[in-house]
Amino acid sequence: MASTRAGSTMDLDSQSFGVRDSDREDTNQDMNQTIIGAGLSFTKSQTSPAKGDKAKSAAAQPSPAHLFRSPLTIVTIKVGPQAFQVHKELLTKNSRYFEAAFNGSFMESKDGKMTLEEVQPADFGFYVDIVYRAHFNPGISLRKEHTGGSLSTKQILTLWSLADRFLDDVVRAMAKESLDHRLGLYSVTLWKSLARKREKDDVSGRMGRLQDAYYQCLDHDIPFEDLIVEAASNCPPQVYVDCVGMMDPEFMALVSKRLVLRQAGEEVIPRKRRAAGTD
């Protein structure tokens, strides 16, 4: 299966290593959303900021265990043609961006409304979905048993990007853990197993999904491109040969360099063992 940089929709799945279109549709229906980064801005209020505003607002919030036992404030986030009604206390809980907007000296704190530019409604909705899930289930991961469906690597990468823009360390850490997990699954052993048991199109499709993830990282300043190249370079030489003509030359050049270094390292170790008489 050939993969091109432009217009490709292939993505990884942390559980099955491939998301079918029907799986992706089910996930989007269940979670209502996907993710992408955003360019954002606040409107500065004419009122000068008062000292200790942040500390006062934090102290005024009820404890997480009792959060919904008292009336909460609803804020409106307009994203494209859609408007999201979100509990302010949850939105500002871990996001320093929304904390500053709705509890600081900006106009948004007065009218409880914000417009986000360059954000897809589905993407912001997915971010909000994860914020709520993490509040009610602290310590959850982005595995499908916690999210209601399998997520693609594209979704996780854009979730990381959006959380980074919103200065949300909790969601960003969840996305990083998920990416580390699924990319780590692409070991030498797994690639060899795939090469033996799967059709060539399936194996090349996996390489294509890694390539797509690599370019998404480059295009959106997401710092996981090296892990992606490492995962791809764990493939056997025959898989590389089967894929090299179908992939982007820039990506495959990086993979080939890493693959050669790995192959050389695997050959050097037995030689050292033989020289030491340990074999």
CORNORZI-V717403 format. One record per pair of residues at least 6 apart in sequence whose ideal C-beta (glycine too) atoms are under 7 Angstrom apart, sorted by sequence separation. I is the first residue (numbers start at 1). J is the second residue. D is the distance in Angstrom with one decimal. If there is no record, write none. Layout:
i | j | d
I | J | D
I | J | D
This chain:
i | j | d
13 | 19 | 4.5
28 | 34 | 6.4
92 | 98 | 4.7
100 | 106 | 7.0
102 | 108 | 5.6
103 | 109 | 6.0
108 | 114 | 4.8
134 | 140 | 6.2
140 | 146 | 4.3
144 | 150 | 4.5
216 | 222 | 6.7
273 | 279 | 5.0
3 | 10 | 6.1
76 | 83 | 5.4
77 | 84 | 4.5
91 | 98 | 4.8
92 | 99 | 4.3
101 | 108 | 4.4
102 | 109 | 5.2
133 | 140 | 6.1
217 | 224 | 5.2
218 | 225 | 6.0
11 | 19 | 5.5
62 | 70 | 5.7
101 | 109 | 6.8
116 | 124 | 6.4
163 | 171 | 3.9
164 | 172 | 5.6
195 | 203 | 6.1
217 | 225 | 4.1
244 | 252 | 5.1
76 | 85 | 6.0
77 | 86 | 6.1
137 | 146 | 6.9
142 | 151 | 5.9
163 | 172 | 3.9
194 | 203 | 5.3
92 | 102 | 5.6
102 | 112 | 7.0
74 | 85 | 5.3
75 | 86 | 5.8
92 | 103 | 5.9
214 | 225 | 5.3
217 | 228 | 6.7
159 | 171 | 6.7
160 | 172 | 5.8
163 | 175 | 6.2
194 | 206 | 7.0
74 | 87 | 6.4
75 | 88 | 4.6
101 | 114 | 6.1
133 | 146 | 6.9
74 | 88 | 6.9
88 | 102 | 5.4
142 | 156 | 6.3
214 | 228 | 4.6
72 | 87 | 4.9
73 | 88 | 4.2
160 | 175 | 3.7
213 | 228 | 5.2
214 | 229 | 6.6
240 | 255 | 6.9
73 | 89 | 6.8
75 | 91 | 6.5
159 | 175 | 4.7
160 | 176 | 6.4
240 | 256 | 6.7
72 | 89 | 5.5
210 | 228 | 5.5
156 | 175 | 5.3
160 | 179 | 7.0
240 | 259 | 6.0
210 | 231 | 6.0
67 | 89 | 6.0
156 | 178 | 5.1
210 | 232 | 4.6
233 | 255 | 4.9
156 | 179 | 5.6
232 | 255 | 4.7
207 | 232 | 6.1
229 | 254 | 4.9
233 | 258 | 3.5
229 | 255 | 6.0
233 | 259 | 4.5
75 | 102 | 5.8
61 | 89 | 5.6
207 | 235 | 6.9
230 | 258 | 6.4
126 | 155 | 6.9
130 | 159 | 6.8
153 | 182 | 6.6
229 | 258 | 5.8
233 | 262 | 6.1
127 | 159 | 6.6
142 | 174 | 5.6
126 | 159 | 6.7
141 | 174 | 6.7
142 | 175 | 6.8
123 | 158 | 6.2
127 | 162 | 5.2
76 | 112 | 6.4
134 | 170 | 6.0
141 | 177 | 6.3
142 | 178 | 4.0
203 | 239 | 5.8
207 | 243 | 4.5
211 | 247 | 5.5
75 | 112 | 4.5
76 | 113 | 4.7
77 | 114 | 5.3
78 | 115 | 4.5
79 | 116 | 5.0
134 | 171 | 6.9
141 | 178 | 6.5
211 | 248 | 6.1
214 | 251 | 5.6
75 | 113 | 6.9
204 | 242 | 6.0
73 | 112 | 6.8
77 | 116 | 6.2
82 | 121 | 4.2
123 | 162 | 6.4
204 | 243 | 4.9
208 | 247 | 6.8
79 | 119 | 5.2
80 | 120 | 6.9
84 | 124 | 6.5
91 | 131 | 6.7
131 | 171 | 6.7
134 | 174 | 6.9
207 | 247 | 6.4
211 | 251 | 4.8
80 | 121 | 5.0
84 | 125 | 6.7
90 | 131 | 5.7
130 | 171 | 5.6
195 | 236 | 5.5
79 | 121 | 4.6
86 | 128 | 5.8
90 | 132 | 6.3
93 | 135 | 6.9
200 | 242 | 5.6
204 | 246 | 6.0
191 | 234 | 5.4
195 | 238 | 6.4
84 | 128 | 6.3
127 | 171 | 6.9
130 | 174 | 7.0
183 | 227 | 4.9
191 | 235 | 4.4
192 | 236 | 5.6
195 | 239 | 5.3
79 | 124 | 4.7
90 | 135 | 5.5
179 | 224 | 5.6
183 | 228 | 6.4
186 | 231 | 3.7
191 | 236 | 5.9
57 | 103 | 3.9
188 | 234 | 4.8
77 | 124 | 6.8
187 | 234 | 5.8
183 | 231 | 4.6
186 | 234 | 5.7
191 | 239 | 6.2
54 | 103 | 6.7
53 | 103 | 6.8
53 | 104 | 6.1
53 | 105 | 6.9
49 | 104 | 6.5
49 | 105 | 3.8
153 | 209 | 6.7
157 | 213 | 6.3
48 | 105 | 6.9
47 | 105 | 5.8
42 | 101 | 5.5
157 | 216 | 5.3
161 | 220 | 5.1
45 | 105 | 5.2
153 | 213 | 4.9
157 | 217 | 6.7
45 | 106 | 5.5
161 | 222 | 5.5
44 | 106 | 6.2
45 | 107 | 5.1
154 | 216 | 6.3
160 | 222 | 6.0
43 | 106 | 6.3
42 | 106 | 4.6
43 | 107 | 4.3
45 | 110 | 6.7
157 | 222 | 5.4
42 | 108 | 6.4
98 | 166 | 6.5
97 | 166 | 4.4
97 | 167 | 4.7
64 | 135 | 6.8
95 | 166 | 4.6
96 | 167 | 3.9
95 | 167 | 5.9
95 | 168 | 4.3
94 | 168 | 5.1
94 | 169 | 6.5
40 | 116 | 5.9
94 | 170 | 4.3
40 | 117 | 6.9
38 | 116 | 5.6
39 | 117 | 5.9
39 | 118 | 4.5
38 | 118 | 5.2
38 | 119 | 3.8
36 | 119 | 6.8
36 | 120 | 5.3
36 | 123 | 4.4
34 | 122 | 4.9
35 | 123 | 4.2
33 | 122 | 4.5
34 | 123 | 5.5
33 | 123 | 6.4
35 | 126 | 5.0
33 | 125 | 3.5
34 | 126 | 5.5
35 | 127 | 6.2
32 | 125 | 5.2
33 | 126 | 3.0
28 | 122 | 7.0
31 | 126 | 5.9
33 | 129 | 5.8
32 | 129 | 6.6
31 | 129 | 5.2
31 | 147 | 6.4
31 | 148 | 5.7
30 | 148 | 4.2
31 | 149 | 6.4
30 | 149 | 4.8
35 | 155 | 5.6
34 | 155 | 5.1
37 | 158 | 6.5
27 | 149 | 3.5
36 | 158 | 4.6
26 | 149 | 5.6
27 | 150 | 6.0
35 | 158 | 3.6
27 | 151 | 6.4
34 | 158 | 6.9
35 | 159 | 4.3
37 | 161 | 3.9
38 | 162 | 6.4
37 | 162 | 5.5
40 | 165 | 6.4
36 | 162 | 6.9
23 | 150 | 5.6
35 | 162 | 5.3
38 | 165 | 5.7
24 | 152 | 6.3
37 | 165 | 5.7
14 | 143 | 6.4
15 | 144 | 5.8
19 | 150 | 5.7
19 | 152 | 4.9
16 | 150 | 6.8
15 | 150 | 5.8
13 | 150 | 4.8
13 | 152 | 6.7
12 | 152 | 6.7
11 | 152 | 3.2
12 | 153 | 3.9
11 | 153 | 4.8
11 | 154 | 4.6
14 | 178 | 6.4
14 | 181 | 6.1
14 | 182 | 4.1
12 | 182 | 5.6
37 | 220 | 5.4
17 | 206 | 6.5
10 | 205 | 6.2
12 | 209 | 5.1
10 | 208 | 5.1
11 | 209 | 5.5
10 | 209 | 4.2
1 | 201 | 4.5
8 | 208 | 6.7
11 | 212 | 6.9
12 | 213 | 6.8
10 | 212 | 5.5
1 | 204 | 5.1
1 | 205 | 4.1
8 | 212 | 4.9
3 | 208 | 2.6
1 | 208 | 6.1
3 | 211 | 5.5
3 | 212 | 6.5
5 | 215 | 5.3
3 | 246 | 6.5
5 | 248 | 5.3
2 | 246 | 4.1
3 | 247 | 6.1
